[in-house]
Amino acid sequence: MTAVTETKKGFPFKTILSFLGPGFLVTVGFIDPGNWATNIEGGSKFGYDLLWVITLSTVMLIVIQNMAAKLGIATGKSLAVNIRERFSRPVSAFLGLTIVLACVATDVAELLGGAIGFNLLFGMPLWLGALLTVLLEVFLIISQRYHRLEAIIIGFLGVIGLCYLVEVLIVKPDWAQLAPSLIIPNVNRSSIYVAMAILGAVVMPHNIFLHSNVIHSRKWGVSEGERLTLLRYEKIDTLAAMLLGWVVNSAMIIVAAAVFFRHHIVVDSIEQASATLTPLAGPVAGFLFALALVFAGVGSSVTSSMAEVNVITGFLGKPEDPRTLLYRVSVFITAIPSFMIILFSMDTFRILIFSQVVLSIQLPFTLIPLLIICRDKNLMGRFRSGRIEFTAAIVISAIVIILNIYLLYSTISGGG
């Protein structure tokens, strides 16, 4: 019996479990090293005050990622393929080039996270940690079939979540104080910049392309009714995955607040966080921090490369087949430039700024085509975004784009 026919009886637990997966690949990008940096800074400077920002950003992400997945279900094609077919060749070529550059910039930050994690765990130099992360990334993508790779990434998420769960138990936060902060906004002039950085970093271009593509790993029928049924399962998958991301990101702020803010220590880098965490919370907490960072760096670099492969093959109109030369070359197109940037620039702060600048510039060129296509009745049919969803997506996109422009300006001008 297929998953589609089973869904007609309701929501059987086994069927739900079999469908979970695509959204969790996106979640890895939601807890990448860039998010670690902003969450740790927010918790160390402002305690639990910015937990509500994680809640708001998760709601925003659910809306955008659900639209990306729905596009994949409705059209049977990824966002990359839809852009190539919907827009003129010059426009689609330009958009394709910008997202490839964004994937490289994303991978730089992910590789850096893995490199820092290996450095903290084993004392490796950054270049060696980055090289090891690249080798793991390429090996996992080329050697594993999709469903096995998906299971590995979900396993990575499990390790990250477990590490932070144990850390939260170790640091013993003030639950009565933090609970209201999860939903009640609390922001002032001193915390507004960090709050904006957390919100601005939530929607990542490669995750939108990735979700619209990996949703095809779940089989559905060709009829409209069958696709509507599968859309219900996609919403469960997206909601569950984003909630996991919410838990982990919240835990990052909670740990930073309970350890650093409590001791009046401001932390603005991952390396400083690790060096300070061990003497204050013990060696176990320091080890778990570094271990989680390794899995976050490797996992997010894998999903970044998966998105980049789909973008290259999709915009070129070629099959996304791991056995083809184009597929394998596409993996290295992301991995090698990212590694070289880290190799020849040991200033981690400048590397993260480079990544932020590129992503900030590219983001509108992903969100705007997504909104246009999702509102196109000829392409989406009855799956076209309704007025409420479309309006919400426009507001969210405008907020994220404006925040990124402001943060980009502040970063370049040295403000914030």
C-alpha positions as CSV (number, residue, x, y, z in Angstrom):
1,M,0.0,0.0,0.0
2,T,1.4,3.4,-1.0
3,A,1.8,6.3,1.3
4,V,-0.9,8.2,-0.7
5,T,-3.5,5.5,-0.2
6,E,-2.7,5.2,3.5
7,T,-3.2,8.9,4.1
8,K,-6.9,8.6,3.0
9,K,-7.5,6.9,6.4
10,G,-6.2,9.9,8.3
11,F,-2.7,10.5,9.7
12,P,-1.3,7.0,10.5
13,F,1.8,7.4,12.7
14,K,4.0,5.1,10.5
15,T,3.1,7.2,7.4
16,I,4.0,10.4,9.2
17,L,7.3,9.0,10.2
18,S,8.1,7.8,6.7
19,F,7.4,11.3,5.4
20,L,9.5,13.2,7.9
21,G,12.9,14.2,6.5
22,P,13.0,17.0,3.9
23,G,12.3,19.7,6.4
24,F,15.0,18.5,8.7
25,L,17.6,19.1,6.0
26,V,16.5,22.7,6.1
27,T,16.7,22.8,9.9
28,V,20.5,22.1,9.7
29,G,20.9,25.4,7.9
30,F,18.7,27.0,10.6
31,I,21.3,26.1,13.3
32,D,24.5,26.7,11.3
33,P,27.6,28.3,12.7
34,G,26.3,31.8,11.7
35,N,23.3,31.3,13.9
36,W,25.5,30.1,16.7
37,A,27.5,33.3,16.7
38,T,24.4,35.6,16.9
39,N,22.6,33.5,19.5
40,I,25.6,33.3,21.7
41,E,26.2,37.0,21.5
42,G,22.5,37.7,22.2
43,G,22.4,35.4,25.3
44,S,25.7,36.7,26.7
45,K,24.8,40.4,26.3
46,F,21.1,40.4,27.1
47,G,20.3,37.2,29.0
48,Y,17.0,35.6,28.1
49,D,15.5,38.8,26.7
50,L,15.9,37.8,23.0
51,L,14.3,34.4,23.2
52,W,11.1,35.8,21.6
53,V,13.1,36.7,18.5
54,I,13.9,33.0,18.0
55,T,10.1,32.2,18.3
56,L,9.2,35.0,15.8
57,S,12.0,34.0,13.4
58,T,10.8,30.3,13.5
59,V,7.2,31.4,12.6
60,M,8.6,33.4,9.7
61,L,10.7,30.5,8.5
62,I,7.7,28.1,8.6
63,V,5.8,30.3,6.2
64,I,8.6,30.7,3.7
65,Q,9.8,27.1,3.7
66,N,6.3,25.8,3.4
67,M,5.8,27.9,0.3
68,A,9.1,26.5,-1.2
69,A,8.0,22.9,-0.4
70,K,4.5,23.5,-1.8
71,L,6.0,24.8,-5.0
72,G,7.9,21.6,-5.4
73,I,4.8,19.5,-4.8
74,A,2.5,21.6,-7.0
75,T,4.9,21.7,-10.0
76,G,6.9,18.6,-9.6
77,K,10.0,20.7,-10.1
78,S,12.5,22.6,-7.9
79,L,12.6,26.4,-7.7
80,A,15.7,26.3,-9.9
81,V,13.9,24.5,-12.7
82,N,10.8,26.7,-12.3
83,I,12.9,29.9,-12.6
84,R,14.7,28.6,-15.7
85,E,11.3,27.8,-17.3
86,R,9.4,30.9,-16.1
87,F,11.9,33.7,-16.8
88,S,13.9,34.7,-19.8
89,R,17.4,33.2,-20.3
90,P,19.3,36.3,-19.3
91,V,17.2,36.7,-16.1
92,S,17.4,33.0,-15.1
93,A,21.2,33.0,-15.9
94,F,21.7,36.0,-13.6
95,L,19.6,34.5,-10.8
96,G,21.4,31.2,-11.2
97,L,24.8,32.8,-10.9
98,T,23.8,34.8,-7.8
99,I,22.5,31.7,-5.9
100,V,25.7,29.7,-6.8
101,L,27.8,32.5,-5.3
102,A,25.4,32.5,-2.3
103,C,25.9,28.8,-1.8
104,V,29.7,29.3,-1.9
105,A,29.4,32.1,0.7
106,T,27.2,29.8,2.8
107,D,29.6,26.9,2.6
108,V,32.4,29.2,3.7
109,A,30.7,29.8,7.0
110,E,29.7,26.2,7.4
111,L,33.2,24.9,6.7
112,L,34.5,27.5,9.2
113,G,32.2,26.2,11.8
114,G,33.4,22.6,11.3
115,A,37.0,23.8,11.3
116,I,36.6,25.6,14.6
117,G,34.8,22.6,16.0
118,F,37.7,20.3,15.1
119,N,40.1,22.8,16.4
120,L,38.3,22.9,19.8
121,L,38.1,19.1,20.0
122,F,41.5,18.0,18.7
123,G,43.6,21.2,18.5
124,M,43.7,21.0,14.7
125,P,44.8,24.2,12.8
126,L,41.8,25.8,11.0
127,W,43.0,24.8,7.5
128,L,43.2,21.2,8.5
129,G,39.8,21.2,10.2
130,A,38.4,22.9,7.1
131,L,40.0,20.3,4.8
132,L,38.6,17.5,6.9
133,T,35.1,19.1,6.8
134,V,35.4,19.4,3.0
135,L,36.4,15.7,2.6
136,L,33.5,14.6,4.8
137,E,31.1,16.8,2.9
138,V,32.2,15.5,-0.5
139,F,32.3,11.9,0.6
140,L,28.8,12.0,2.1
141,I,27.2,13.7,-0.9
142,I,28.9,11.5,-3.6
143,S,28.9,8.1,-1.9
144,Q,25.5,8.0,-0.2
145,R,22.1,7.6,-1.7
146,Y,19.6,10.3,-0.9
147,H,17.6,8.6,1.8
148,R,20.7,7.3,3.6
149,L,22.2,10.8,3.4
150,E,19.0,12.2,4.8
151,A,19.1,9.8,7.7
152,I,22.7,10.8,8.4
153,I,21.8,14.5,8.5
154,I,18.9,13.8,10.8
155,G,21.3,11.8,13.0
156,F,23.6,14.9,13.1
157,L,20.6,16.9,14.2
158,G,19.9,14.4,17.0
159,V,23.5,14.7,18.2
160,I,23.3,18.5,18.2
161,G,20.0,18.5,20.0
162,L,21.2,16.0,22.6
163,C,24.4,18.0,23.3
164,Y,22.5,21.2,23.9
165,L,19.9,19.3,26.0
166,V,22.6,18.1,28.3
167,E,24.2,21.5,28.4
168,V,21.0,23.1,29.4
169,L,20.7,20.6,32.3
170,I,24.3,21.3,33.3
171,V,24.0,25.1,33.5
172,K,20.6,25.1,35.3
173,P,18.9,28.1,33.9
174,D,16.2,30.2,35.7
175,W,13.1,28.7,34.1
176,A,10.7,31.1,35.7
177,Q,12.6,34.0,34.2
178,L,13.2,32.6,30.8
179,A,9.7,31.2,30.1
180,P,7.9,34.6,29.5
181,S,10.8,35.7,27.3
182,L,9.9,33.0,24.8
183,I,6.8,34.8,23.7
184,I,6.9,38.3,25.2
185,P,8.9,40.9,23.1
186,N,11.6,42.7,25.1
187,V,13.9,44.9,23.1
188,N,15.7,48.2,23.6
189,R,18.2,50.4,21.8
190,S,21.1,48.4,23.0
191,S,19.7,45.0,22.0
192,I,18.0,46.0,18.7
193,Y,21.0,45.3,16.5
194,V,21.5,41.7,17.8
195,A,17.8,41.1,17.6
196,M,17.8,42.2,14.0
197,A,20.8,40.1,13.2
198,I,19.0,37.0,14.5
199,L,15.9,37.8,12.5
200,G,17.9,38.7,9.4
201,A,19.8,35.5,9.4
202,V,16.8,33.1,9.6
203,V,15.9,33.0,5.9
204,M,18.8,31.6,3.9
205,P,18.6,31.5,0.0
206,H,20.0,28.0,-0.4
207,N,17.5,26.5,2.1
208,I,14.6,27.7,-0.1
209,F,16.1,26.0,-3.2
210,L,16.9,22.9,-1.2
211,H,13.4,22.5,0.2
212,S,11.7,22.8,-3.1
213,N,13.9,20.0,-4.4
214,V,14.3,17.5,-1.6
215,I,10.5,17.4,-1.2
216,H,10.6,15.2,-4.4
217,S,12.1,12.4,-2.4
218,R,8.6,11.6,-1.2
219,K,6.5,9.9,-3.8
220,W,3.0,11.1,-4.5
221,G,0.4,10.5,-7.2
222,V,-0.2,12.7,-10.1
223,S,-3.8,13.6,-9.3
224,E,-4.6,16.9,-7.6
225,G,-6.3,15.1,-4.6
226,E,-3.2,13.0,-4.0
227,R,-0.9,16.0,-4.1
228,L,-3.2,17.8,-1.7
229,T,-3.0,14.9,0.7
230,L,0.8,14.9,0.5
231,L,0.8,18.6,1.1
232,R,-0.7,18.0,4.5
233,Y,2.2,15.7,5.3
234,E,4.7,18.3,4.1
235,K,3.2,20.8,6.5
236,I,3.7,18.3,9.4
237,D,7.3,17.7,8.3
238,T,8.1,21.4,8.0
239,L,6.4,22.3,11.3
240,A,8.2,19.5,13.2
241,A,11.6,20.3,11.7
242,M,11.3,24.0,12.3
243,L,10.2,23.4,15.9
244,L,13.3,21.3,16.4
245,G,15.3,24.3,15.1
246,W,13.5,26.6,17.5
247,V,14.4,24.3,20.5
248,V,18.1,24.2,19.6
249,N,18.4,27.9,18.8
250,S,16.6,28.7,22.0
251,A,18.9,26.4,23.9
252,M,21.9,28.3,22.5
253,I,20.6,31.5,24.0
254,I,19.6,29.9,27.3
255,V,23.1,28.3,27.8
256,A,24.8,31.6,26.9
257,A,22.5,33.5,29.3
258,A,22.8,31.1,32.1
259,V,26.6,30.9,31.9
260,F,28.0,34.2,30.4
261,F,25.3,36.7,31.2
262,R,25.1,35.4,34.7
263,H,28.8,36.1,35.2
264,H,28.7,39.4,33.3
265,I,30.9,38.1,30.5
266,V,30.2,39.4,26.9
267,V,31.0,36.8,24.3
268,D,31.1,37.8,20.6
269,S,32.9,34.8,19.0
270,I,32.5,31.0,18.9
271,E,36.1,30.5,20.0
272,Q,35.7,32.8,23.0
273,A,32.5,31.0,24.0
274,S,34.2,27.6,24.1
275,A,37.2,29.0,26.0
276,T,34.9,30.6,28.6
277,L,32.3,27.9,28.8
278,T,34.7,25.1,30.1
279,P,36.0,26.9,33.2
280,L,32.5,28.2,34.1
281,A,30.4,25.1,33.3
282,G,32.9,22.3,33.4
283,P,34.8,20.2,30.8
284,V,31.7,18.2,29.8
285,A,29.9,21.3,28.7
286,G,32.9,22.5,26.7
287,F,33.3,19.1,25.0
288,L,29.6,18.9,24.1
289,F,29.7,22.5,22.7
290,A,32.6,21.6,20.4
291,L,31.1,18.3,19.4
292,A,27.8,19.9,18.5
293,L,29.7,22.6,16.5
294,V,31.4,19.9,14.4
295,F,28.2,18.2,13.5
296,A,26.5,21.5,12.8
297,G,29.4,22.6,10.5
298,V,29.6,19.3,8.6
299,G,25.8,18.8,8.3
300,S,25.1,22.4,7.1
301,S,28.0,22.2,4.6
302,V,26.5,19.0,3.2
303,T,23.0,20.6,2.7
304,S,24.6,23.8,1.3
305,S,26.3,21.7,-1.4
306,M,23.2,19.7,-2.0
307,A,21.4,23.0,-2.8
308,E,24.2,24.2,-5.0
309,V,24.2,20.9,-7.0
310,N,20.4,21.3,-7.6
311,V,20.8,24.9,-8.6
312,I,23.6,24.1,-11.2
313,T,21.8,21.1,-12.7
314,G,18.4,22.8,-12.6
315,F,19.5,26.0,-14.3
316,L,21.4,24.0,-16.9
317,G,18.4,21.7,-17.5
318,K,20.5,18.6,-16.7
319,P,19.5,15.6,-14.6
320,E,20.5,15.6,-10.9
321,D,22.2,12.2,-11.0
322,P,25.2,11.5,-8.6
323,R,26.7,9.2,-11.3
324,T,27.2,12.1,-13.8
325,L,30.3,14.1,-14.1
326,L,28.3,17.4,-13.8
327,Y,26.9,16.4,-10.5
328,R,30.4,15.6,-9.0
329,V,31.9,18.7,-10.5
330,S,29.1,20.7,-9.0
331,V,30.0,19.5,-5.5
332,F,33.5,20.7,-5.9
333,I,32.4,24.0,-7.3
334,T,31.2,24.9,-3.8
335,A,33.7,23.0,-1.7
336,I,37.0,24.0,-3.2
337,P,36.5,27.8,-3.4
338,S,35.1,27.8,0.2
339,F,38.2,25.9,1.4
340,M,40.6,28.2,-0.5
341,I,39.0,31.3,1.1
342,I,39.5,29.9,4.6
343,L,43.0,28.7,3.7
344,F,44.2,32.1,2.6
345,S,42.3,34.2,5.1
346,M,42.8,33.0,8.7
347,D,40.8,36.0,10.0
348,T,37.5,34.2,11.0
349,F,35.7,37.5,11.6
350,R,36.4,38.7,8.1
351,I,35.3,35.3,6.7
352,L,31.9,35.6,8.4
353,I,31.5,39.2,7.2
354,F,32.2,38.1,3.6
355,S,29.5,35.4,4.0
356,Q,27.0,37.8,5.5
357,V,27.6,40.4,2.7
358,V,27.1,37.9,-0.1
359,L,23.9,36.4,1.4
360,S,22.4,39.8,2.1
361,I,22.9,40.9,-1.5
362,Q,21.5,37.7,-3.0
363,L,18.5,37.1,-0.7
364,P,16.0,39.4,-2.7
365,F,16.9,37.4,-5.9
366,T,15.6,34.3,-4.2
367,L,12.6,35.6,-2.4
368,I,11.1,37.6,-5.2
369,P,11.1,34.8,-7.8
370,L,9.6,32.5,-5.1
371,L,6.7,34.9,-4.5
372,I,6.1,35.4,-8.2
373,I,6.0,31.7,-9.0
374,C,3.9,30.8,-6.0
375,R,1.3,33.4,-7.0
376,D,1.3,32.2,-10.7
377,K,-2.0,30.3,-11.3
378,N,-0.8,28.8,-14.5
379,L,2.1,27.1,-12.7
380,M,0.5,26.4,-9.3
381,G,-3.1,25.8,-10.2
382,R,-5.2,25.4,-7.0
383,F,-1.9,25.3,-5.0
384,R,-1.4,29.0,-5.8
385,S,-0.7,31.0,-2.6
386,G,-3.9,32.5,-1.2
387,R,-4.2,36.1,-0.3
388,I,-3.4,35.7,3.4
389,E,-0.4,33.4,2.8
390,F,0.9,35.7,0.0
391,T,0.5,38.8,2.0
392,A,2.2,37.2,5.0
393,A,5.1,36.1,2.8
394,I,5.4,39.6,1.3
395,V,5.6,41.2,4.8
396,I,8.1,38.6,6.0
397,S,10.2,38.9,2.9
398,A,10.2,42.7,3.2
399,I,11.2,42.6,6.8
400,V,14.0,40.1,6.1
401,I,15.3,42.1,3.1
402,I,15.2,45.4,4.9
403,L,17.0,43.9,7.9
404,N,19.7,42.4,5.8
405,I,20.2,45.7,3.9
406,Y,20.5,47.6,7.3
407,L,22.9,45.0,8.7
408,L,24.9,45.0,5.5
409,Y,25.2,48.8,5.7
410,S,26.1,48.6,9.4
411,T,28.7,45.9,8.8
412,I,30.4,47.8,6.0
413,S,30.3,51.2,7.8
414,G,31.5,49.6,11.1
415,G,28.3,50.4,12.9
416,G,26.3,48.2,15.2
